[in-house]
Amino acid sequence: MPQAGAYVQETKLTDTLTPDSTETVAPVVQETTPPATGNESDLPEWAKTKISELNAEAAKWRVEKNNALANAKTLVEQEYASKITEAAESYAELEVKFAEKSSWAAKLEALLDPEAGIPADRVLGMASLVQGSTEEEISKSVATIKDLFSKDPQRPPLVDHTQGKGSPLPLNGDPLLNSLKEKLGIR
């Protein structure tokens, strides 16, 4: 049995056989050990040739692989460049919409705060009046709006001037009928 790393050379013995012979030919195996130095110059010529052929073939395949990879990369970049641009634009639009909605939500939250004291039915109408983008600016704006809308205009109190002064003629009952009869001269 040959050892791993050994060079094997097979030869057949055909000198003693005749065409009529039924004897089988067994190959003779001769083992040689590899050179101990590991230097390529110690290898046989056929091994050197085979190694250089395999190295050249491997280099050819590496170059082809690198070229194919570069071509594929270029094709993919060309194919997806517009899609990447669209996705980036869409993302930017979504960021703007998110910022707007976040600002609107912060304004509503500030208006709905029980400390703001704004009635729930007025919140949506007042939310469009709120200014600012940070929590501090929004809370100041809500306080200003609350001050503007919570003050009731000073009106004079409503007074019924007929109250407390007796009417000389009640509108119902016999005294009315009696006064009409008196004026008309009917008795």
C-alpha positions in Angstrom: 0.0 0.0 0.0 1.5 3.4 -0.9 2.0 6.0 1.8 0.3 9.4 1.6 2.4 11.9 -0.2 4.4 9.2 -2.0 4.9 9.2 -5.8 3.6 6.0 -7.4 4.8 4.6 -10.6 3.1 1.5 -12.1 4.7 -0.9 -14.6 3.4 -4.1 -16.1 5.3 -7.2 -16.7 4.5 -8.4 -20.2 7.8 -10.1 -21.1 6.9 -13.5 -19.8 3.3 -13.7 -21.1 2.2 -15.2 -24.3 -1.1 -14.5 -26.0 -2.4 -18.0 -25.2 -1.6 -17.7 -21.6 -4.5 -17.5 -19.1 -2.3 -16.1 -16.4 -3.3 -12.6 -15.3 -0.9 -9.8 -15.1 -0.5 -8.0 -11.8 0.9 -4.6 -11.9 4.1 -3.9 -10.0 4.0 -0.9 -7.8 7.2 1.0 -7.0 7.1 3.6 -4.3 9.3 6.6 -4.3 9.3 9.1 -1.5 8.9 12.8 -2.2 11.9 15.0 -2.0 12.7 16.0 1.5 13.6 19.6 0.7 10.1 20.6 -0.7 11.9 22.5 -3.5 10.3 22.5 -6.9 13.6 22.2 -8.6 14.0 18.7 -7.2 10.8 17.5 -8.9 10.8 15.6 -12.1 10.2 17.5 -15.3 6.7 16.1 -15.9 5.6 17.3 -12.4 7.0 20.8 -13.0 5.2 21.0 -16.3 1.9 19.8 -14.7 2.2 22.2 -11.8 2.8 25.1 -14.2 -0.1 24.1 -16.3 -2.4 23.9 -13.3 -1.2 27.2 -12.0 -1.8 28.8 -15.4 -5.3 27.3 -15.5 -6.1 28.5 -12.0 -4.9 32.0 -12.8 -7.1 31.9 -16.0 -10.1 30.9 -13.9 -9.4 33.6 -11.2 -9.2 36.3 -13.9 -12.5 35.0 -15.5 -14.1 34.9 -12.1 -13.0 38.5 -11.3 -14.2 39.7 -14.7 -17.6 38.0 -14.3 -17.9 39.4 -10.8 -17.2 42.9 -12.0 -19.6 42.6 -14.9 -22.3 41.2 -12.6 -21.8 44.0 -10.1 -22.0 46.6 -12.9 -25.2 45.1 -14.2 -26.8 44.9 -10.8 -25.8 48.5 -10.0 -27.3 49.7 -13.4 -30.5 47.7 -12.9 -31.1 48.8 -9.3 -29.8 52.4 -9.5 -33.3 53.8 -10.3 -35.0 51.6 -7.8 -32.5 52.7 -5.1 -33.1 56.4 -6.0 -36.9 55.9 -5.9 -36.6 54.2 -2.5 -34.5 57.0 -1.2 -37.0 59.6 -2.4 -39.9 57.7 -1.0 -38.1 57.4 2.3 -37.5 61.1 2.4 -41.2 61.8 1.7 -42.2 59.4 4.5 -39.8 61.1 6.9 -41.4 64.5 6.2 -44.9 63.1 6.6 -43.8 61.4 9.9 -42.5 64.7 11.2 -45.7 66.5 10.3 -47.8 63.8 12.0 -45.6 63.7 15.0 -45.9 67.5 15.4 -49.7 67.2 15.0 -49.8 64.5 17.7 -47.7 66.6 20.0 -50.1 69.6 19.6 -53.1 67.4 20.3 -51.5 65.9 23.3 -50.7 69.4 24.7 -54.3 70.5 24.0 -55.8 67.4 25.6 -53.7 67.8 28.8 -56.1 68.3 31.7 -54.0 71.2 32.9 -54.6 73.1 29.6 -58.3 73.2 30.5 -59.5 73.3 26.9 -62.9 71.6 26.3 -62.6 68.5 24.2 -65.0 69.8 21.5 -62.7 72.7 20.8 -59.4 70.7 20.6 -59.3 70.0 16.9 -60.2 73.5 16.0 -57.5 74.9 18.3 -54.9 72.4 17.2 -54.4 74.2 13.9 -53.7 77.4 15.9 -50.9 75.8 17.9 -47.4 76.8 16.8 -44.0 75.3 17.4 -42.2 72.0 16.8 -40.6 71.3 20.2 -42.6 70.4 23.3 -41.6 73.6 25.0 -42.7 75.8 22.0 -46.0 73.9 21.8 -46.8 74.2 25.5 -46.2 78.0 25.3 -48.4 78.3 22.3 -51.2 76.2 24.1 -50.9 78.5 27.1 -51.3 81.6 24.9 -54.3 80.1 23.1 -55.9 79.1 26.4 -55.5 82.7 27.7 -57.0 84.1 24.5 -60.0 81.9 24.5 -60.7 81.4 28.2 -61.3 85.1 28.9 -65.0 86.0 28.5 -65.7 89.5 27.2 -67.1 91.8 29.8 -70.8 92.3 29.2 -73.2 94.2 31.3 -75.4 91.8 33.2 -78.8 91.3 31.6 -81.6 93.0 33.6 -85.3 92.6 33.2 -86.5 96.2 33.9 -90.1 95.1 34.3 -89.3 93.0 37.3 -90.1 94.4 40.7 -92.4 97.1 39.5 -96.0 96.2 39.7 -98.0 96.5 36.5 -101.1 98.7 36.8 -103.0 96.2 34.6 -102.6 92.4 34.8 -102.9 90.7 31.5 -105.3 88.0 32.6 -108.4 87.8 34.7 -111.3 90.1 35.5 -109.4 93.3 36.0 -108.6 93.4 32.3 -112.1 92.8 31.3 -113.4 95.4 33.7 -111.0 98.1 32.4 -112.0 97.4 28.8 -115.7 97.7 29.7 -115.0 100.9 31.5 -113.2 102.5 28.6 -115.8 101.4 26.1 -118.6 102.5 28.3 -120.1 99.1 28.7 -121.3 97.9 32.0 
